[in-house]
Amino acid sequence: MARTSAGVLLYRRRDGVPEVFLVHPGGPFWAKKDEGAWSIPKGEFDPSEDALTAAKREFEEETGLVVEGEFRPLKPIRQAGGKLVHAFALEGDLDPKAIHSNTFEMEWPPRSGRRQAFPEVDRAAWFPLDVAREKIHKGQVGLLDALERMVAGDL
């Protein structure tokens, strides 16, 4: 069975221009990667769980922040590896410096026998859509396209 993820695509408007809130994965593998490394706050969930409930939970786990409001479902996308991503657009604003991510543990350096903890997300930022398309994981660009269409329809 294909893995499924759920997340929140938080957006705001600055002078009429939509910006999206993206997170950068923590840990040593991502430390020096930027373009194509960012993501919406999301995570895997069991298909028996409600996707919106999972999206809210994952947003809180990755950022330490709770978001509320009118969540608008976007069409799920399938990433190259087969994972199905359910995303919910939410208009809102928050300070990216306020995030506090949960952590994960792994052996680092490899084959050292030492375990270290790393934040699941090491930073967050707001990006205009054109910049976000360069920053976000290529498998999630479709979410930005869907958001852009949705926001244009609101005008």
N, C-alpha and C positions, 0 to 999 in steps of 0.2 A: 504494500500500500504506500502511496506517495506521502511524503511528509507535508504537513500544513503549518503555516505560520499566520499570525494575525498581528496587525499593528495599526497605529494611528498616524495619519499624515496631517500633522498640525500645520496650519497656514495662517498668515496674516496679510493684510494689504498695507503697503507703504506708498503713499501718493498714487494710489490706484494700481500699483504693481504688486502682484502676489509674491510672497516669499514663503519658503517652506523651512520647517525645523527638521534638521537631520542630525544624526549621531554618528560618531566615529568609533569603531570597535577598539576596545582596549587589548592589551597583551602584546607580547613581543613580535608576533607575526605581522601586526598592522602598524607598528610604531612609525615606520618611515613611509607608509603608503598614504596617499591622499586622493588623487583622482581615481574614481571608480571604487573607493573603499567605504564611503559613507552610506547610510541606510536610514529608512524610517525606523523609529523605535518599534521593534517587533520581536516575536519569538514563537517557538513551536507550541502547539496545543493539541490536545486529544480531540479527534473529530466529534466525540460525544459532547464536548463543551461548546457553548455558544461562542461564536467568533468575536462578537463585540466585547463580551465579558473578558475573553482572553486578550484582546487588543488593549483594553484598559489596564489589565493586570501587567502585561508586558511593558507598557509605557511607564507605569509606576516603578517596576523592577529596574528598568534600564536608566531611568532619570531621577528616581526618588520623588517625582512630582505627580500629583493627581490632576487629571483634566476632566472637565465636565462640560456639557453643552449638547448641541444638536449634532450627533455623529451621522454622517452621510456615507452609506456604503459605496465603494467604488467597485467596478468589475474586478473580480480576482484575476491575478496574473500567474502564469506558470513560468518559473525561472528555468534557466538552461539545465540545471541539475535535477529538474522534475518537481521541486518544491512548489506547492500552491500557496500564494500569499493573498490573504484577505486583508484589505485595508479600508479604513474608515476616515474620511476627511472630517476635520474639525477646525473651525475658525476660532482662533484664540491667540494669546500672547503669553510668553513667559520669558524669564531671563535664562539664557543658556548657561550662565556662570553659576546658577543655583542648582544644577543637577548634582546628584549623588547616586552613583550607580551601585548595584550589587556587585559582588566579585565572583570569580571562578578561580579554581586552583589547578595548576598543572606542573609537571616536572620541567624545571628550567634552570640552567641550560639543559638541552636534551642529553639523556644518558648520564646525568650528573648525580641522580638519586635525590636531588633537592627539590622540594615542592615550594612553589611561590604562589601567592595570590595576586590577581590582577583585576582591575575593574572591567566589567563587561563592556562598558562604554567609557572612554577616557575624555571625551569632550563633545560638545554640541554647538551648533551654530545655525543662524538664519541665512538662507541663500535665496536670491532671486531665481526664478525658474531657469533662466539660461545658464547660470552658474551651477545650479543644482544638477542639471543634466550632465555636467562634466564630473561632478563630485560623487553622485549616487552610483551604487552598484548597477551595472548595465541592465541587469534583470529587473530592476525596479523603475526604469525610465517610463514604462507604460503607465505607472501610477501618476507620474507628474503630468503626462499627457491627459489622462482622465481628469485630473484636478483642474488643469487649465481649461478644458472644455466645460467643466462644471461651473467654474468661477465666471467664465465668459457668459454662460447661460443665466447667471444671477444678475447681470447688468441690465 
